[in-house]
Amino acid sequence: MRRFFKFVMARWLARTPIGLAVLALGWLLGRRRRRVQQEGQRSSRPVRRRPRRR
C-alpha cells in the first residue's frame, strides 16, 4: 500500500514543474541517505543482531 501511495503522489507531483523539482529534491536526498547508510555498514564492524523470538 505504501508503494502505491508513493506512486500516486509521484504522478500527481509530476504534473507541474514545481512538483518535478520537489520530486528531484526528494530523490537526491534519499539517494544521499542510502549511500551514507551503506558506507557506514561497510566501514564499521558487523553489528550483532539479537536472536529472533519464536
KOLRODREN-827493 format. One record per residue: chain; z, y, x of N, C-alpha, C, O in turn; residue in one letter; residue number from 0. Coordinates in nm, 2 decimals, padded with zeros to 4 digits, always signed. Layout:
<sites>
<site kette="A" n_w="Z" n_v="Y" n_u="X" ca_w="Z" ca_v="Y" ca_u="X" c_w="Z" c_v="Y" c_u="X" o_w="Z" o_v="Y" o_u="X" rest="a" nr="NUM"/>
...
</sites>
This chain:
<sites>
<site kette="A" n_w="+00.00" n_v="-00.12" n_u="+00.08" ca_w="+00.00" ca_v="+00.00" ca_u="+00.00" c_w="+00.00" c_v="+00.13" c_u="+00.09" o_w="-00.06" o_v="+00.23" o_u="+00.05" rest="m" nr="0"/>
<site kette="A" n_w="+00.07" n_v="+00.12" n_u="+00.20" ca_w="+00.08" ca_v="+00.24" ca_u="+00.29" c_w="-00.06" c_v="+00.27" c_u="+00.35" o_w="-00.09" o_v="+00.38" o_u="+00.36" rest="r" nr="1"/>
<site kette="A" n_w="-00.13" n_v="+00.16" n_u="+00.39" ca_w="-00.26" ca_v="+00.18" ca_u="+00.45" c_w="-00.36" c_v="+00.24" c_u="+00.35" o_w="-00.44" o_v="+00.33" o_u="+00.38" rest="r" nr="2"/>
<site kette="A" n_w="-00.35" n_v="+00.20" n_u="+00.22" ca_w="-00.43" ca_v="+00.25" ca_u="+00.12" c_w="-00.40" c_v="+00.40" c_u="+00.09" o_w="-00.49" o_v="+00.48" o_u="+00.08" rest="f" nr="3"/>
<site kette="A" n_w="-00.27" n_v="+00.43" n_u="+00.09" ca_w="-00.23" ca_v="+00.57" ca_u="+00.07" c_w="-00.29" c_v="+00.66" c_u="+00.19" o_w="-00.34" o_v="+00.77" o_u="+00.17" rest="f" nr="4"/>
<site kette="A" n_w="-00.28" n_v="+00.61" n_u="+00.31" ca_w="-00.33" ca_v="+00.69" ca_u="+00.43" c_w="-00.48" c_v="+00.70" c_u="+00.41" o_w="-00.54" o_v="+00.81" o_u="+00.44" rest="k" nr="5"/>
<site kette="A" n_w="-00.55" n_v="+00.60" n_u="+00.36" ca_w="-00.69" ca_v="+00.61" ca_u="+00.35" c_w="-00.73" c_v="+00.71" c_u="+00.24" o_w="-00.82" o_v="+00.79" o_u="+00.26" rest="f" nr="6"/>
<site kette="A" n_w="-00.66" n_v="+00.71" n_u="+00.13" ca_w="-00.69" ca_v="+00.81" ca_u="+00.02" c_w="-00.66" c_v="+00.95" c_u="+00.07" o_w="-00.74" o_v="+01.04" o_u="+00.04" rest="v" nr="7"/>
<site kette="A" n_w="-00.55" n_v="+00.97" n_u="+00.14" ca_w="-00.52" ca_v="+01.11" ca_u="+00.19" c_w="-00.62" c_v="+01.15" c_u="+00.29" o_w="-00.66" o_v="+01.27" o_u="+00.29" rest="m" nr="8"/>
<site kette="A" n_w="-00.67" n_v="+01.06" n_u="+00.38" ca_w="-00.77" ca_v="+01.10" ca_u="+00.48" c_w="-00.90" c_v="+01.14" c_u="+00.41" o_w="-00.96" o_v="+01.24" o_u="+00.45" rest="a" nr="9"/>
<site kette="A" n_w="-00.94" n_v="+01.07" n_u="+00.30" ca_w="-01.06" ca_v="+01.10" ca_u="+00.23" c_w="-01.04" c_v="+01.24" c_u="+00.16" o_w="-01.14" o_v="+01.32" o_u="+00.16" rest="r" nr="10"/>
<site kette="A" n_w="-00.93" n_v="+01.26" n_u="+00.11" ca_w="-00.90" ca_v="+01.39" ca_u="+00.04" c_w="-00.90" c_v="+01.51" c_u="+00.14" o_w="-00.96" o_v="+01.61" o_u="+00.11" rest="w" nr="11"/>
<site kette="A" n_w="-00.84" n_v="+01.49" n_u="+00.25" ca_w="-00.83" ca_v="+01.60" ca_u="+00.35" c_w="-00.97" c_v="+01.62" c_u="+00.42" o_w="-01.00" o_v="+01.73" o_u="+00.46" rest="l" nr="12"/>
<site kette="A" n_w="-01.05" n_v="+01.52" n_u="+00.43" ca_w="-01.18" ca_v="+01.53" ca_u="+00.50" c_w="-01.28" c_v="+01.61" c_u="+00.42" o_w="-01.39" o_v="+01.64" o_u="+00.47" rest="a" nr="13"/>
<site kette="A" n_w="-01.25" n_v="+01.65" n_u="+00.30" ca_w="-01.34" ca_v="+01.73" ca_u="+00.22" c_w="-01.36" c_v="+01.88" c_u="+00.27" o_w="-01.46" o_v="+01.94" o_u="+00.25" rest="r" nr="14"/>
<site kette="A" n_w="-01.25" n_v="+01.93" n_u="+00.34" ca_w="-01.26" ca_v="+02.07" ca_u="+00.38" c_w="-01.25" c_v="+02.08" c_u="+00.53" o_w="-01.19" o_v="+01.98" o_u="+00.60" rest="t" nr="15"/>
<site kette="A" n_w="-01.30" n_v="+02.18" n_u="+00.59" ca_w="-01.28" ca_v="+02.20" ca_u="+00.74" c_w="-01.14" c_v="+02.21" c_u="+00.78" o_w="-01.10" o_v="+02.16" o_u="+00.89" rest="p" nr="16"/>
<site kette="A" n_w="-01.05" n_v="+02.27" n_u="+00.70" ca_w="-00.91" ca_v="+02.28" ca_u="+00.74" c_w="-00.85" c_v="+02.14" c_u="+00.74" o_w="-00.77" o_v="+02.10" o_u="+00.82" rest="i" nr="17"/>
<site kette="A" n_w="-00.89" n_v="+02.06" n_u="+00.64" ca_w="-00.84" ca_v="+01.92" ca_u="+00.63" c_w="-00.88" c_v="+01.84" c_u="+00.75" o_w="-00.80" o_v="+01.76" o_u="+00.80" rest="g" nr="18"/>
<site kette="A" n_w="-01.01" n_v="+01.86" n_u="+00.79" ca_w="-01.05" ca_v="+01.79" ca_u="+00.90" c_w="-00.98" c_v="+01.82" c_u="+01.03" o_w="-00.95" o_v="+01.74" o_u="+01.11" rest="l" nr="19"/>
<site kette="A" n_w="-00.94" n_v="+01.95" n_u="+01.04" ca_w="-00.86" ca_v="+02.00" ca_u="+01.16" c_w="-00.72" c_v="+01.93" c_u="+01.15" o_w="-00.67" o_v="+01.89" o_u="+01.26" rest="a" nr="20"/>
<site kette="A" n_w="-00.66" n_v="+01.92" n_u="+01.03" ca_w="-00.53" ca_v="+01.86" ca_u="+01.02" c_w="-00.54" c_v="+01.71" c_u="+01.06" o_w="-00.45" o_v="+01.66" o_u="+01.13" rest="v" nr="21"/>
<site kette="A" n_w="-00.65" n_v="+01.64" n_u="+01.01" ca_w="-00.66" ca_v="+01.50" ca_u="+01.04" c_w="-00.68" c_v="+01.48" c_u="+01.20" o_w="-00.62" o_v="+01.39" o_u="+01.25" rest="l" nr="22"/>
<site kette="A" n_w="-00.76" n_v="+01.57" n_u="+01.26" ca_w="-00.78" ca_v="+01.56" ca_u="+01.40" c_w="-00.65" c_v="+01.58" c_u="+01.48" o_w="-00.62" o_v="+01.51" o_u="+01.57" rest="a" nr="23"/>
<site kette="A" n_w="-00.57" n_v="+01.68" n_u="+01.43" ca_w="-00.44" ca_v="+01.71" ca_u="+01.50" c_w="-00.35" c_v="+01.59" c_u="+01.48" o_w="-00.28" o_v="+01.55" o_u="+01.58" rest="l" nr="24"/>
<site kette="A" n_w="-00.34" n_v="+01.53" n_u="+01.37" ca_w="-00.26" ca_v="+01.41" ca_u="+01.34" c_w="-00.30" c_v="+01.29" c_u="+01.43" o_w="-00.22" o_v="+01.22" o_u="+01.48" rest="g" nr="25"/>
<site kette="A" n_w="-00.43" n_v="+01.28" n_u="+01.44" ca_w="-00.49" ca_v="+01.17" ca_u="+01.52" c_w="-00.45" c_v="+01.18" c_u="+01.67" o_w="-00.41" o_v="+01.09" o_u="+01.73" rest="w" nr="26"/>
<site kette="A" n_w="-00.46" n_v="+01.31" n_u="+01.72" ca_w="-00.43" ca_v="+01.33" ca_u="+01.86" c_w="-00.28" c_v="+01.31" c_u="+01.88" o_w="-00.25" o_v="+01.25" o_u="+01.98" rest="l" nr="27"/>
<site kette="A" n_w="-00.20" n_v="+01.36" n_u="+01.79" ca_w="-00.05" ca_v="+01.34" ca_u="+01.81" c_w="-00.01" c_v="+01.20" c_u="+01.81" o_w="+00.07" o_v="+01.15" o_u="+01.89" rest="l" nr="28"/>
<site kette="A" n_w="-00.07" n_v="+01.12" n_u="+01.71" ca_w="-00.04" ca_v="+00.98" ca_u="+01.70" c_w="-00.09" c_v="+00.90" c_u="+01.82" o_w="-00.02" o_v="+00.81" o_u="+01.87" rest="g" nr="29"/>
<site kette="A" n_w="-00.20" n_v="+00.94" n_u="+01.87" ca_w="-00.26" ca_v="+00.87" ca_u="+01.99" c_w="-00.17" c_v="+00.90" c_u="+02.11" o_w="-00.14" o_v="+00.81" o_u="+02.19" rest="r" nr="30"/>
<site kette="A" n_w="-00.12" n_v="+01.02" n_u="+02.13" ca_w="-00.03" ca_v="+01.05" ca_u="+02.24" c_w="+00.10" c_v="+00.98" c_u="+02.23" o_w="+00.15" o_v="+00.93" o_u="+02.33" rest="r" nr="31"/>
<site kette="A" n_w="+00.15" n_v="+00.97" n_u="+02.11" ca_w="+00.28" ca_v="+00.90" ca_u="+02.08" c_w="+00.27" c_v="+00.75" c_u="+02.12" o_w="+00.35" o_v="+00.69" o_u="+02.18" rest="r" nr="32"/>
<site kette="A" n_w="+00.15" n_v="+00.69" n_u="+02.08" ca_w="+00.13" ca_v="+00.55" ca_u="+02.11" c_w="+00.12" c_v="+00.52" c_u="+02.26" o_w="+00.17" o_v="+00.43" o_u="+02.31" rest="r" nr="33"/>
<site kette="A" n_w="+00.05" n_v="+00.61" n_u="+02.33" ca_w="+00.03" ca_v="+00.60" ca_u="+02.47" c_w="+00.17" c_v="+00.61" c_u="+02.55" o_w="+00.19" o_v="+00.53" o_u="+02.64" rest="r" nr="34"/>
<site kette="A" n_w="+00.25" n_v="+00.70" n_u="+02.50" ca_w="+00.38" ca_v="+00.72" ca_u="+02.57" c_w="+00.47" c_v="+00.60" c_u="+02.55" o_w="+00.54" o_v="+00.55" o_u="+02.64" rest="v" nr="35"/>
<site kette="A" n_w="+00.46" n_v="+00.54" n_u="+02.43" ca_w="+00.54" ca_v="+00.42" ca_u="+02.40" c_w="+00.49" c_v="+00.30" c_u="+02.48" o_w="+00.57" o_v="+00.23" o_u="+02.53" rest="q" nr="36"/>
<site kette="A" n_w="+00.36" n_v="+00.29" n_u="+02.50" ca_w="+00.31" ca_v="+00.18" ca_u="+02.57" c_w="+00.34" c_v="+00.19" c_u="+02.72" o_w="+00.37" o_v="+00.09" o_u="+02.78" rest="q" nr="37"/>
<site kette="A" n_w="+00.34" n_v="+00.31" n_u="+02.77" ca_w="+00.37" ca_v="+00.33" ca_u="+02.91" c_w="+00.52" c_v="+00.30" c_u="+02.94" o_w="+00.56" o_v="+00.25" o_u="+03.04" rest="e" nr="38"/>
<site kette="A" n_w="+00.60" n_v="+00.34" n_u="+02.84" ca_w="+00.75" ca_v="+00.32" ca_u="+02.85" c_w="+00.78" c_v="+00.17" c_u="+02.85" o_w="+00.87" o_v="+00.12" o_u="+02.92" rest="g" nr="39"/>
<site kette="A" n_w="+00.71" n_v="+00.09" n_u="+02.77" ca_w="+00.73" ca_v="-00.05" ca_u="+02.77" c_w="+00.68" c_v="-00.12" c_u="+02.90" o_w="+00.75" o_v="-00.22" o_u="+02.94" rest="q" nr="40"/>
<site kette="A" n_w="+00.58" n_v="-00.07" n_u="+02.96" ca_w="+00.52" ca_v="-00.14" ca_u="+03.08" c_w="+00.61" c_v="-00.10" c_u="+03.20" o_w="+00.63" o_v="-00.19" o_u="+03.28" rest="r" nr="41"/>
<site kette="A" n_w="+00.66" n_v="+00.02" n_u="+03.21" ca_w="+00.73" ca_v="+00.06" ca_u="+03.33" c_w="+00.87" c_v="+00.01" c_u="+03.33" o_w="+00.93" o_v="-00.01" o_u="+03.44" rest="s" nr="42"/>
<site kette="A" n_w="+00.94" n_v="+00.00" n_u="+03.22" ca_w="+01.08" ca_v="-00.04" ca_u="+03.22" c_w="+01.09" c_v="-00.19" c_u="+03.22" o_w="+01.00" o_v="-00.26" o_u="+03.19" rest="s" nr="43"/>
<site kette="A" n_w="+01.21" n_v="-00.23" n_u="+03.25" ca_w="+01.24" ca_v="-00.38" ca_u="+03.24" c_w="+01.23" c_v="-00.43" c_u="+03.10" o_w="+01.25" o_v="-00.35" o_u="+03.01" rest="r" nr="44"/>
<site kette="A" n_w="+01.20" n_v="-00.55" n_u="+03.08" ca_w="+01.19" ca_v="-00.60" ca_u="+02.94" c_w="+01.32" c_v="-00.59" c_u="+02.86" o_w="+01.43" o_v="-00.61" o_u="+02.92" rest="p" nr="45"/>
<site kette="A" n_w="+01.31" n_v="-00.55" n_u="+02.74" ca_w="+01.42" ca_v="-00.53" ca_u="+02.65" c_w="+01.46" c_v="-00.67" c_u="+02.60" o_w="+01.37" o_v="-00.74" o_u="+02.54" rest="v" nr="46"/>
<site kette="A" n_w="+01.59" n_v="-00.70" n_u="+02.61" ca_w="+01.63" ca_v="-00.83" ca_u="+02.55" c_w="+01.65" c_v="-00.81" c_u="+02.40" o_w="+01.72" o_v="-00.72" o_u="+02.36" rest="r" nr="47"/>
<site kette="A" n_w="+01.59" n_v="-00.90" n_u="+02.32" ca_w="+01.60" ca_v="-00.89" ca_u="+02.18" c_w="+01.71" c_v="-00.97" c_u="+02.13" o_w="+01.75" o_v="-01.07" o_u="+02.19" rest="r" nr="48"/>
<site kette="A" n_w="+01.77" n_v="-00.93" n_u="+02.02" ca_w="+01.88" ca_v="-01.01" ca_u="+01.96" c_w="+01.81" c_v="-01.13" c_u="+01.89" o_w="+01.70" o_v="-01.11" o_u="+01.84" rest="r" nr="49"/>
<site kette="A" n_w="+01.88" n_v="-01.24" n_u="+01.89" ca_w="+01.82" ca_v="-01.36" ca_u="+01.82" c_w="+01.81" c_v="-01.33" c_u="+01.67" o_w="+01.89" o_v="-01.26" o_u="+01.61" rest="p" nr="50"/>
<site kette="A" n_w="+01.71" n_v="-01.39" n_u="+01.61" ca_w="+01.68" ca_v="-01.37" ca_u="+01.47" c_w="+01.79" c_v="-01.45" c_u="+01.39" o_w="+01.84" o_v="-01.55" o_u="+01.43" rest="r" nr="51"/>
<site kette="A" n_w="+01.82" n_v="-01.39" n_u="+01.28" ca_w="+01.91" ca_v="-01.46" ca_u="+01.18" c_w="+01.82" c_v="-01.56" c_u="+01.10" o_w="+01.71" o_v="-01.53" o_u="+01.07" rest="r" nr="52"/>
<site kette="A" n_w="+01.88" n_v="-01.67" n_u="+01.06" ca_w="+01.81" ca_v="-01.76" ca_u="+00.98" c_w="+01.85" c_v="-01.75" c_u="+00.83" o_w="+01.80" o_v="-01.82" o_u="+00.75" rest="r" nr="53"/>
</sites>
